Amino acid sequence: TISNNLYCLQQVYGTLGQFDKAIDYGKQSLALRQKLGQPQAIAMSLVGLGQHYLSIDRWDTSIDYFNQALELSERIGNQRYVAADLVGIGTSYASSGQPNKALEYYNRAFEVSQKLGDAHTIAVCLNDLGRTNKELRRFDEALGAYRHASAIKASLGDEISMLETLVNEGDLYEQLGEYAKSVDAYSRAEHTYEELKLSVVNPSSVGSFQSSSSGTLYSCYALALAHLNRSNDAIEQLERGRAGGLARQLAYNDRNLTGVFAAADAKALAEAHSTSISASKLLQSAQENLREASAAQKEFFKAQVEEYIAKANQAARDYELTKDDLYAKYPDFKLAGGRMPPKTTELKRLARLSPDTLFLEYGETDQGLILLTLHGGRPIGFHEIKVKLAVLTKQVNAYLSAISRSDSEEKRLSRALYATLLGQIKINSKTTKRLVFVPAAAMQDLPLAALIGPDGKRLVEHFAVSSTVSLGLLLTGSAKRTPSRGLLVVADPDGAGTSGFSSYAFGSFGPLSGARAEGKEIASMFPGSTQLIGPQARA
């Protein structure tokens, strides 16, 4: 029906994060269902709208929709909906910084779920109760709720939910300063996560599984280890977490690494990858056909989907086996592929080989950021940065906005970000010539080289600044490849690098005195390049 189609569009746009469109379709669906007098469907539309407004921090509106849904669910006597509505209201209050109100609704949801005997919903409510009690520093109540939830999930065989509970338990012990117990919980969570990850057959699904399941596990684990003076183990945990991200990157773009292979092996990898991707696309197409099929066509397309599932799984397994063979033959590929996270000894050797380089690796935790540093032969440095990630994200966005507007606020915001991210460490510009950052997610878009230190200078005025997704990636060999074709190089059309540039839209820029030499040097790396330098660039 039209109302169901509108509701589906609401859900799809919500999943895509396009909440304005999701809300628009949700309101259309709600109006039509109200006109048709479909109370259960109305309740679903109300809940969907509550969730979307919650996602954009419109908490009062979110609570209003959930309350409307709750009133309707109680009237029609659907207790499962009642429990879900109460959880929605509790989450809205929790997100808006009202934990006591959140606790009231989570407790009501827990009571309803107990009467229903719905073990899964009971465990969800217990996790919510644990998290909220932890925020209120009622640690005994929080721990009791987490342990109760863990026992229920174990009985249900729900390993993904057990993973969430173990991470929550580890975080709770971390806040209590009981770091040994925290490490134990995180260790069990990591083991559970990595066992579950092996069951993800399609490599293109690894990334989404990692994002939804592991969260800040590795960084929080690293933080607890560092507090126990185990910084060597801590940096291995950060790198272990980043290795999963590198594996995800490889799933989409293996060809970036085929330069280290013999030609036959590179071809085998490319063919296995292409076959896996093609099989996945055929399966998606078959599933779409099944959804749109008429009743008479259902059986045919159902059989086709089953056939393509088998083919897609087989292609994915073949792709994994091909990579396993290459991991055995090429250690660099194994390291870059996230299958062999680096050991501390290797990272320390990297630091010793670059004694004038300071390596800074960040990770996001529930309490802010962890920063581990490597510099020459010194012990690994550990710093905990207490900052709310939402606040840091807003600072970064404000800074980027100030840059785009050439705003006078840029310098103030730059100093503030330096103080947050680097204020705990002293960098000696006489002994340190290069900074290599491994930024946390909240820092990814931040131009770190532009940050202004206490001396009023930007980092780039003292150091060569670069970033990498993982220190382990710096350990991989770099096979030198011969360029297969030349480039078109255009440099310094205004002449001799002595002229600046200005425009009403973009402001004024100084001359680039080294542009010609840089253009010529780049062209020399690629035989057969065409150079348009100086006046030729204007022709």
C-alpha positions, 0 to 999 in steps of 0.5 A, a space after each residue: 500500500 501507499 502508506 507502507 511504501 512511504 514508511 519504507 522510504 522513511 526507514 531507508 532515508 533514515 538508514 542513509 542518514 538523510 533525516 530531513 527526507 526520512 521525516 518528510 516521508 514519515 509524516 506523510 506515512 503517519 497522516 495516511 495511516 491516521 486517515 485509514 485508522 490503522 492504530 498499530 501502523 500509526 504506532 510504528 510511524 510515530 516510533 520511526 519519527 521519534 527515532 529520526 528526531 532523536 538522531 538529529 538531537 531534537 529531543 523534545 520532539 522525539 519525546 513527544 512522538 514516543 509519548 504519542 506512540 506509548 499512549 496508542 500502544 497502551 490503548 491497543 494493548 500491545 505490550 511489546 510496543 509499550 516496552 519499545 516506546 518506553 526505551 525510546 523515551 528513556 534514550 531521548 532523555 539520556 541523550 539530552 543529559 537527563 539520566 534520572 528521567 532516563 532511568 525512570 523510563 528504562 525501569 518501566 521498560 524493564 518491568 514490562 519486558 519481565 512480565 512479557 518474559 521477553 529475554 532479548 528485550 530484558 537484556 536490552 533494558 539491562 544494558 540501558 540501566 547499566 549505562 545510565 547507572 554508570 553515568 550517575 556513578 551508581 557503579 554497583 547497580 550498573 555492574 549488577 545490570 551488566 552481569 545480569 544482561 551478560 547471563 541472559 545473552 549467554 543463555 540466548 547464544 547472542 554473542 554480539 550482544 554479549 560483546 557489547 556487555 563485556 565492553 560496557 563492563 570494561 568501561 565501568 571498571 576503567 571508570 572505577 580505576 580497577 584497570 586489571 578487571 577492566 583489562 580482563 573484560 576487554 580481553 574477553 570482548 576482543 576474543 569474542 569480537 575476533 571470533 565473530 569476525 571470522 564468521 563474516 564471509 564476504 570481505 566487503 561486509 567486514 567494515 560495517 561489522 567492525 563499525 557496529 560491533 567493536 566500537 571503541 573496544 581496542 582504544 579502551 583496551 589500550 587505555 586500561 593497559 597504559 594505566 597499568 604501565 603496559 604501554 608496549 601492549 597498549 600500542 599493539 592494541 591500537 594497531 590491532 584495531 587499526 589493522 581491521 580497518 586496513 583489511 576493510 580498505 583492502 576489500 575495496 581496493 586491492 590493486 593499490 598493493 599489487 605492485 609488490 606481487 609477481 605478475 601472475 599473483 597480481 592477476 590471480 588476486 585481481 581476478 578473485 576480487 572481480 569474481 567476488 564483486 560480480 557475484 555479490 552484484 548478481 545476488 543483489 540484483 536477484 534479491 531485488 527481483 524477488 522483492 518485486 516479483 509477482 506471486 507467480 514468479 516468486 518461486 523462480 526468483 527464490 530459487 535464483 536467490 538461493 543459487 546466487 547466495 551459494 555462488 557469492 559465498 563460494 566466490 568470497 571464500 575463494 577470494 579469501 583463500 587467494 589472499 591467504 596464499 599471498 599473505 604466506 608469500 608476501 609478508 608486506 602484503 600480510 602486514 598491510 592487509 591487517 592480518 599481522 598487526 605489528 609488534 612493539 619491537 618493530 614499532 620501536 625499531 621504526 622509531 630508532 631508525 628515524 630518531 628525529 621523528 615523533 610518532 603520535 598515535 591517537 585512539 577514541 575512548 569513552 572518556 575522550 582520547 588516548 595518545 601514545 608517542 614514539 620518539 627514538 629510543 625512548 620509552 613509549 609515552 602515554 597521555 589521556 586526553 579528557 575531552 568529550 568527543 562530541 565537543 571535539 567534533 564541534 571544535 574541529 567543524 568550527 575550525 574548518 568553517 573558520 578556515 573556509 570563511 578566512 575568519 579571524 576566529 581561525 587562530 583562536 580555534 587553532 590554538 585551542 585545538 593545539 592545547 587539546 590535542 598536544 598540550 600535554 606534551 613538549 616537543 623540542 624543535 631542536 631534536 625533532 624535525 618531523 611529526 607523524 600523526 595517526 589521528 583518531 576519527 574525530 581528527 581525520 579532517 583536521 589540518 594538523 600542520 596548521 595548528 598554532 602552538 604556545 610560541 604562536 607558530 604553526 606546526 608546519 613552521 617547525 616540522 615536516 608534518 604527515 599522517 598515516 592510517 597506521 604505524 604498521 603501514 610504515 613498516 611495509 616495503 615500498 616496491 619501486 615501480 616504473 611509470 608506464 606513462 608521462 604526466 601533464 605538469 602545469 606550474 607557475 603561469 604568472 611567471 618566475 614565482 614572483 607574483 601573488 594571486 588575489 580575487 574577490 572570492 578567494 582573497 590574496 595568496 603569496 607567490 610560490 617561489 619554488 613552483 617551477 622547480 617543483 613542477 620540473 622535478 615531478 615531470 622528471 620522475 615520469 619520462 615522457 611528461 608534458 611540461 607547461 611551465 611559466 608562460 607556456 601554462 598561459 598559452 
